Amino acid sequence: MPEISKCCHSRFFEENMKENINTIFTSQRPLEAPTPIMKKIAASILHLNHAVVKLDRDKQFHRFSVISPDFLSCHIVHLKDNKFTCQSGKCRAGKTNIRKVTHIEDDSACPHMSQLNANKEVWDKFAEIRNEDQEDTHMLDQRPSDQEEPHSDPDQLPTNKEEAQSNPEQLPPDATHSSSTENFDPATGMWKFESLSSHCPRQQDDPVFVKAAEYRRSLSHIHPGVCFDTTKKYLIADTIDGPKPFTLSPLLDKEQICRCGTKYWSDELPDGITTPRFSNATTVFLQHGVAQFLVYDRECLQQNHECRIEYSGRQDALHFLTQFTAAGDEIGWDFVNNVTKNQASIQAFCDNVSAKYYSTELNFMHKDTFTRWIFSWLANFKIDFRQPCPRCGHNPKIIGCDGTKIGIFVNRASEITPIEEPTCCEEVQPCHTRTERQFFSYKTSDSKEHKANKKLAQHDLEYFVAKNSNTLKEWQKKQSNKKATVMDRSESDRKLHLLGQVPTDCSHLVEQFIDREISHELIQHLCPILKVLASDKALTSLFCYRSLDLLLSALNNGTDFHCLKDDMPEIYDVLYYAKLQKTSLHTVQQFFKCIVTTIIDRHSNDRCFSEPNITEPYNPEKTGRAYYFTPHGGRVRQLPKYVISKDTNTRTSCRKRYIDATKGGTTYLFAWSCALHGHCYRFHIIKECEGRKDPFAAAFSYMDECPDVLFYDFGCQLEEFCLNREPKFFRNCRFFVDVFHGYSHKCPVVYDSRRIDSLKSGVNSSICEQLNAYLQKIKYSARSMSRSHYIFYMQFFIYMWNEKKRKTLAQEEKVARLFSL
């Protein structure tokens, strides 16, 4: 077996089975009733010395196990559509992991591609080689798809046991400390990961950080004053007294007076008194090497212990994990930038830093050690993540939400309670169902004949709308599954039946629409309204509930309808053209008054919801939920058990395919973002699968009040889901499908926000898709984390997203102020 970084299975095989392998499986000694595993082992023995091995084919692609030419790494490479994709995190971070089969000879390709190029006989029959003129140029910046998940990099354990024992930080965490999942303090709302340093890291534009980072970069190269130690691995100072580790100590302030009244220096002791802080030298990991430092504390002239100034590392932008291990803030910022730009995982980042080191015998921190270092470094920023949008505050009026495939392994989220699970014993029956909120309403308890008449009236109204909008042929093609008794009826029968089912105050306008007794312009503007009324959508989807009083006032006034143009543009257009045709205005007013009265009557008995009150304290580590719609971040309402019958199920042409999270073995994330300014109000973890339950439960449980506008890629059905359960809380909210998904929806035009003038400009309905694209960059580094680490990690990087949005907003305000002068 080549000497490469081995996984636990390889190490077990080598330590326990290698000596006996030839006596167990030989060609002269065939297996008797071999198990599937025995067959695989026997087949694998034939490939022990092969650099490229064809693995079992996946449904999506061919797989190959490839050992790099230097025998330092072994990774899986996928072949799909004449394109190789290396699953190494290091190669992906370097953007060298994707090549077409005709370009694997490229010098910039990863080493595994070079090995494939040298072993074409293994894979050439699985690829369709085409002429280079027919191929596109090779793609350096493409990412693997969701089906091409990166293979976990094997842990690189220290090979020198004495060296590992001399520095405990180079061992995996299990060997040095017991891992703790209690990293969040509910009392303060802050995160804390164990480390020696407690100061806040420096920002990248801080002059102290810039100076300190430049100094450490200068140590990465041998020059006067810098040399190697006797092992030729660590950088130390080349002094007059001989090679010694570099020193770190608190700055000497000659004006400072200690507690006992003396100073920290004198003419006889111009450099003051320093005493060792640690018994051994501290290893400081640099960007291009490793240096050793002796750390000192500063004493006053009386050497009073209470006057001692301990060295923290803040003055030099250093973060100490323990007394053995430290690194500069530049390492932390390099990692953050690599994650957000190159999608680097923790293992890939460690490998890339090691590759830059001056000595091949020296590596950067072990992955597990660096994980502890980076999390304690990030936590030391001491950020209270409960920060709202700087413009909208904790109650955003226009917001979007969506789920995305980024999470941890499902078994690590086993203690998280699903957000939709009831939190109290109360059972709630629907105040009204979908069929009671539509124009042709009926109750589930009504007779079959009554229901059939209402449904037939919907069909008849659709017919006349299609006829008057010149789309009758297209409509008839879509009705091919309807019975002949429904489709072959005469227009007179349709009209008679329809007028018998329409409310009396609405029948006069409907009859004029059918007989075309009104102007052509009025007919064309009535068509989209009547098309919605012919569907099973709630009347509030067209008639904005919070503006009903305004609509009634305008209808009674009868002259000024301009106030309706923003919230209800279709109704404004009909009233405008009816006003031009004076004979139709009263009929139109009567028609709309009837509908408004019906809506108010149906919602008059909506169940009251409880006022916001903290029912569960803020603890994202425990609950898997981090929402900041309130300053405290806790749950504000109990979630009852909703008893929903099957009769309330939606029959719609719009569909959303909800993928089961457990199918891929990882959880999902559901996040909310301000559609005006891009600020993310954070997320909750989905253990099973995304559904309409997630935005409903999150909004009702964590928002003081419902937003005015909600964008969701399945908003047309989310509206019904919410109104079936908490109609009073959600009735003032308008549900829309974001522009990105709107092109594939077949629902009525009322779910298209582009018809609302105030939502055309300045509102980013697809903000959640943009946030999802950003989160995909940290997907690979987050997947293998514990629940505690994952939640903090997501909170931090979403905080970075929010900071970028905040700075952009501040810059726009600055420019606006300059132009206003």
C-alpha positions, 0 to 999 in steps of 0.5 A: 500500500503506498505511503499516503495519508490513510483513512481509518479503514486503511490503517485498520487493514494495514495494522490488523490484516496485511500480514495474513492477507496473502494466506486468506485470499489467494488464487489457489485458495478460492473463497467458499461462499464469500460474502459481498464484503469478502468479494470486494476485499479480494477484488481490491487486492488486485489493485493495491499497486495501481495508481488509478482504480475504477470504482463502482459506478454511481447513477450519475457518474463514473468514479475513480480512486486516484493516487497523486504522482507524489503518493501524498494523497488519494482522492475520488475523481468523478467522470460525467459528460466528458468532464473530470471533477476531483473531489479533493478539498485542496484541489477545489480551493485552488480551482484546479479540480475540473477539467474536460477529458481533452484538457487533463494534460494542462500544466495547471491541473491538479496532480490527480488529473496528471495521474489520470493522464498517465493512466488513460487505459483505465478510463478512456472507454468510459469517455467520449473523446471528441475533437478539440475544435468541438470542445469549449475551453476548460473551466477553471472556476466551475464548482461541482454540482450538488450531486458531486459532493466532495469526498472528505479529506483524510486526517493527516496524523503526525508521523513522528510520535515523539514530536506529537507528544512534545506538542499536544496541540498536534494531536486530535482533540480527543487525545488532549481534551474532552469536547464540549457542546456548551459553547453558548451562554444564554445569559449573555447571548454570546458564544465562547470557545476555549482558548487562552486569548480573550481579546477581540481580534484586529480588523484587517484595516487596523494599523496595528494589525497591518504592522504586526502581520508585515513583521511576521511575514518578514520572519518567513525568509532567512535574513540577518537576525533570523535563522533555523533552530537545530532541527532546521524546522523552526525559525528563531532569532539570530542574536549576538548571544547565539540563536534563541527564540523570538520574544514577546512581552507587553509594551513598556509605557514609561509614564505608567504608574503601577498600583504600588506607586512605582514604575515599570522601568528605571535608569538602571533597568531601561527595559524594565523587568520581565518574567516568563509567562510559560515554561516552554516556547510557544509555536507561532504558525505563520503564513509561510513557516513556523517560528518559536517565541518566548512569552514574557509578562511585565513586572513593576520594579517592586515585582508586586504580583498584583501589578503584573501586566500579562501578555495577551497578544492583542498588541501584536494581533496574536491569538493564543489557543494554548501556551503551545500554539498561537497564530496571527490574526492574518491566519484567521482573515486568510481563512475567512477570505478563502471560505467566502471566495474559494469555498475552501474547507478547513482541511483544504485551507490547512493543506494549502498553507502547508504547501506554502511552507519553506520546508516539506518536513513541516506542516501547518496546524493539524485540522482539528487543532486549527478548528479549535483555533479558528473557532476560538478566534471567531468567537473572540470578536464577541458579536451579539448576532441579534442585530436587525436591519439598520433601516427596517429594525426588528419588524421588517415590512417586506421580507423573503424566505427560502430553504437551502441545501447546507447543513450537518449530518442528520444524526448530529441534529437529533436533539433539535426539535422541529420548528413546526412541532406544537409547543402547547396542548391546545388544539385549533380547528380552522376558522374557515377553509380554502373553499370558504375564502374563494368567490364561489364559496361553499363549506365542506359540509354542503351537499355534493350537488351544491359543491358541484354547482359552485365548481361548474360556475367557476368553469363557466366564468373561466370560459367567458373570460377566455372568450372575451380575452381571445384565448378560448382555443388555448383554454379549451386545449387545457380542458381536455380532461373535462367530461363532455357534459361539462364542455359541450354545454351551450353559451346560454346554459353556461350564462344561466347557470353562472348568473344563478351562482353569482351573488345578486349584487355582482350578477349585473356586472357579470351579465354585462361582461358576458353580453359585452354591453360595456366598453372594450377597455373595461372588458379587458381590465375585468378579465384578470380580476374575473380570472382570479375569481374563477379560481380557488384563490382567496379573495384577499389575494386580490383585495388587499385586506389591510386596504379594504377600508380605503377601498370602501371609502373610495367606492363610497366617494366615487370620484378619487380612486388614485389611492388604490393604484399601489395596493390594488392596481387591477381594481384601480384600472377597472374603476378608472375605465368605468368612470370614463364610461359613466353608465357602468360606474355604479354597477362596478362599485356595487360589484366591488362593495359586495366582494369587500363586504363578503371578505369582512364577513368571512374574517369577522370570526378569525381566531385571536392569537396571543400577544408576543411574550417570551415563551422560550429563551434565546439559545440557538445552540440548543434549539437550532433556531436563531431568529432576530425579529425581536431584540431578545431573539426568543420565541414569542408565541406557543404553537398549538396543534392544528387539526386540518382535514384533508378537504382543505388540501390544495388542488393547484397547477403549481408544484414545488418538489420538496427534497427529503433532507435525510436522503442526502444525510444532511440537514437543510437551512431555512433563512429569512432576508429583508428584500429591501436592504438584503439583511438576513434575519438568520435561520432555523435548521430543518431535520427532515424536509422543507415545507410550507410549515417552515415559514409559517411556524417561524413567522408565527413563533418569532415575529411580533407582527406579520410583515406586509409583504412576504416572498417565497418560491411557493408563495401562492400555496403558502398563503392558503397554508397560513390562512387555514391556521392563523388567518388573523395573524396573516390576513394583512400580509400579501404573499408573492412568488419571487421573480426568479421562480415566478416564470415557472408558476401557473398561478394567477397574476396576483402572486406576481409582485411586478404588477405593484408599482412600489415593489418594482424598484428597490425591492429584491424579491430574489434576495434569498436565492442570492443569500443561498448562493453565498452560503453554498461557498461555506457548504463544504467546510460546514458539513462535518461540524458538530451542531454547536460549531455549525450554528455558530459558523453559520451565524458568523458568516451570515454576519459577514454578509450583513456587514457587507450589505450594511456598508453598501447601504451606508455608501449609498446614503453617503452618495445620496447626501452628496447629491442632495447638497 
